[in-house]
Amino acid sequence: MLFALYAILLLGGMYLVGVSFASPTLPGLIFIAGVLCISAAVAVPVTIQRRDSGVHRSRD
């Protein structure tokens, strides 16, 4: 499930970045949306790994 989310965000972001160069309306906004999707695709596994490893838990 997580891999599917990662793949959709990554491929969707790459598509948006590519389409932004040919878009006649708001290419900058489409480019930024693509970059944000790619950033989210990288952040998802990092966040899940940190949550699963217990690094953020305090020691009592």
Phi and psi in degrees as GROMACS dihedral restraints (atoms count N, CA, C in turn):
[ dihedral_restraints ]
;  ai    aj    ak    al  type     phi  dphi    fc
    3     4     5     6     1   -66.0    20    10
    4     5     6     7     1   -37.0    20    10
    6     7     8     9     1   -63.4    20    10
    7     8     9    10     1   -37.5    20    10
    9    10    11    12     1   -64.2    20    10
   10    11    12    13     1   -43.2    20    10
   12    13    14    15     1   -62.3    20    10
   13    14    15    16     1   -44.6    20    10
   15    16    17    18     1   -60.3    20    10
   16    17    18    19     1   -45.7    20    10
   18    19    20    21     1   -65.4    20    10
   19    20    21    22     1   -41.7    20    10
   21    22    23    24     1   -64.0    20    10
   22    23    24    25     1   -44.8    20    10
   24    25    26    27     1   -64.8    20    10
   25    26    27    28     1   -42.9    20    10
   27    28    29    30     1   -67.6    20    10
   28    29    30    31     1   -50.7    20    10
   30    31    32    33     1   -68.3    20    10
   31    32    33    34     1   -37.6    20    10
   33    34    35    36     1   -64.3    20    10
   34    35    36    37     1   -40.6    20    10
   36    37    38    39     1   -65.7    20    10
   37    38    39    40     1   -40.5    20    10
   39    40    41    42     1   -64.9    20    10
   40    41    42    43     1   -38.7    20    10
   42    43    44    45     1   -63.7    20    10
   43    44    45    46     1   -45.2    20    10
   45    46    47    48     1   -63.0    20    10
   46    47    48    49     1   -39.9    20    10
   48    49    50    51     1   -63.4    20    10
   49    50    51    52     1   -41.8    20    10
   51    52    53    54     1   -67.2    20    10
   52    53    54    55     1   -41.3    20    10
   54    55    56    57     1   -69.1    20    10
   55    56    57    58     1   -28.6    20    10
   57    58    59    60     1   -61.4    20    10
   58    59    60    61     1   -28.3    20    10
   60    61    62    63     1   -73.9    20    10
   61    62    63    64     1   -22.6    20    10
   63    64    65    66     1  -104.0    20    10
   64    65    66    67     1    -3.1    20    10
   66    67    68    69     1   -77.6    20    10
   67    68    69    70     1   129.4    20    10
   69    70    71    72     1   -79.0    20    10
   70    71    72    73     1   -21.4    20    10
   72    73    74    75     1  -118.9    20    10
   73    74    75    76     1   129.0    20    10
   75    76    77    78     1    52.3    20    10
   76    77    78    79     1    54.2    20    10
   78    79    80    81     1   -66.3    20    10
   79    80    81    82     1   -32.5    20    10
   81    82    83    84     1   -65.6    20    10
   82    83    84    85     1   -40.1    20    10
   84    85    86    87     1   -67.5    20    10
   85    86    87    88     1   -39.5    20    10
   87    88    89    90     1   -67.0    20    10
   88    89    90    91     1   -39.4    20    10
   90    91    92    93     1   -62.6    20    10
   91    92    93    94     1   -45.9    20    10
   93    94    95    96     1   -64.1    20    10
   94    95    96    97     1   -38.7    20    10
   96    97    98    99     1   -62.6    20    10
   97    98    99   100     1   -38.9    20    10
   99   100   101   102     1   -65.1    20    10
  100   101   102   103     1   -43.2    20    10
  102   103   104   105     1   -64.8    20    10
  103   104   105   106     1   -38.7    20    10
  105   106   107   108     1   -66.8    20    10
  106   107   108   109     1   -36.3    20    10
  108   109   110   111     1   -65.1    20    10
  109   110   111   112     1   -42.8    20    10
  111   112   113   114     1   -64.7    20    10
  112   113   114   115     1   -40.9    20    10
  114   115   116   117     1   -63.1    20    10
  115   116   117   118     1   -39.9    20    10
  117   118   119   120     1   -65.9    20    10
  118   119   120   121     1   -35.9    20    10
  120   121   122   123     1   -64.6    20    10
  121   122   123   124     1   -33.1    20    10
  123   124   125   126     1   -78.3    20    10
  124   125   126   127     1   -34.7    20    10
  126   127   128   129     1   -73.6    20    10
  127   128   129   130     1   -29.9    20    10
  129   130   131   132     1   -60.5    20    10
  130   131   132   133     1   -53.1    20    10
  132   133   134   135     1   -65.2    20    10
  133   134   135   136     1   -34.5    20    10
  135   136   137   138     1   -65.1    20    10
  136   137   138   139     1   -43.1    20    10
  138   139   140   141     1   -66.3    20    10
  139   140   141   142     1   -43.4    20    10
  141   142   143   144     1   -65.7    20    10
  142   143   144   145     1   -40.7    20    10
  144   145   146   147     1   -64.4    20    10
  145   146   147   148     1   -41.9    20    10
  147   148   149   150     1   -65.1    20    10
  148   149   150   151     1   -38.3    20    10
  150   151   152   153     1   -68.6    20    10
  151   152   153   154     1   -38.3    20    10
  153   154   155   156     1   -75.5    20    10
  154   155   156   157     1   -27.7    20    10
  156   157   158   159     1   -81.1    20    10
  157   158   159   160     1   -18.3    20    10
  159   160   161   162     1    80.5    20    10
  160   161   162   163     1    22.1    20    10
  162   163   164   165     1   -67.1    20    10
  163   164   165   166     1   -34.7    20    10
  165   166   167   168     1   -81.8    20    10
  166   167   168   169     1    -5.5    20    10
  168   169   170   171     1   -76.7    20    10
  169   170   171   172     1   138.7    20    10
  171   172   173   174     1   -84.2    20    10
  172   173   174   175     1   150.9    20    10
  174   175   176   177     1   -95.4    20    10
  175   176   177   178     1   122.6    20    10
